[in-house]
Amino acid sequence: MEPNPEEEYAEFSDVYCSVYSTLSYIIDENDAVPGRPRLSYFRDERILLVETLSNMHEAPFNHLHSIFSPFLYGLNVFNRSDNYISTSTWRSYMDAVSENYWNHKILLVGECAFAQDIDSVLRKIKHEIASHPEVLMVIMAVIDEHEPYRSPGRMSEAWQVLRQETSICSSSSFCLPRSQRNEAQSLGQPVVIAGHTWCHLASVRFHVWVRGNEPIDVDVDNSELLARGTLFPNQDMDAVDAMIEKGMVMMRDCLASAYQKVAPGSDISALRDSSVAFQPKWDRLLWKLISAVEDTAYGRYRSWYYSSP
């Protein structure tokens, strides 16, 4: 097989800040271009990470966003023109502001590793924590394929069949219609078109860290502060569910403390006593991953079609 011309992740060293700033500006100015990369820059090490974002990266946190947004909104019970707290995901942050008080905190960080080295994602998380040691919870999704993706080699079956097309296939004609697929088929079977595997998920796993007395350290294996779980192929998420709920309680208590500083003497008992229950509805994420598998397969085909000679 020929080398894959479609790198979905790359790392560059000795990149100066001015170069990163220029690249960021160019990307921001072309936000309508499909397949825009995401840049992560580590200033002290002068390392630039370039990732091709896909629906696969977005699916886990789009799902969690639908849970955390109403949770945080429900905690936003104190709101006046001169004293307020705003919360947002994903990242989740808190701004507490009054005439004599200002506090900005990152409460929650989420990252997804797909088609890239997990160490690079962990390095990004470490950089985030170093910049914001107050982070209360980190959620990392790790989505693995059976084999690293490679585009069709020249003169392969897929190359001969698909390059004969006078125009690119539509997304609806490329993959099996979704009405003909079910959850087990979509995640358990590869997307094979013209004899070539375009996407084949092997597993979906989660790692969750919460803060102890010191900033989160992703290198420390402490069962009180770290939980791991598998969503696919076999669902075992109880420890992850419990750790995320623990982190949500910490977020609630942090918000309550901030309210008290914004408006000293205010009654925060209702907030501190409010119940926290994490209801993940993981089956909904599995369905989102069905679409992400198809979209990833088609995106790879499209990229190959336009870049192949």
Secondary structure as UniProt FT lines:
FT   STRAND          9..12
FT   HELIX           17..29
FT   TURN            30..32
FT   TURN            34..35
FT   STRAND          37..42
FT   TURN            43..46
FT   STRAND          47..52
FT   HELIX           55..75
FT   STRAND          84..88
FT   TURN            89..91
FT   STRAND          92..98
FT   TURN            99..100
FT   STRAND          101..114
FT   HELIX           118..131
FT   TURN            133..134
FT   STRAND          137..145
FT   TURN            154..155
FT   HELIX           157..162
FT   TURN            163..164
FT   HELIX           171..174
FT   HELIX           178..180
FT   HELIX           183..188
FT   STRAND          191..193
FT   TURN            194..195
FT   STRAND          196..199
FT   STRAND          201..210
FT   TURN            218..219
FT   TURN            223..225
FT   STRAND          226..232
FT   HELIX           238..262
FT   TURN            264..265
FT   HELIX           269..272
FT   HELIX           282..307
//
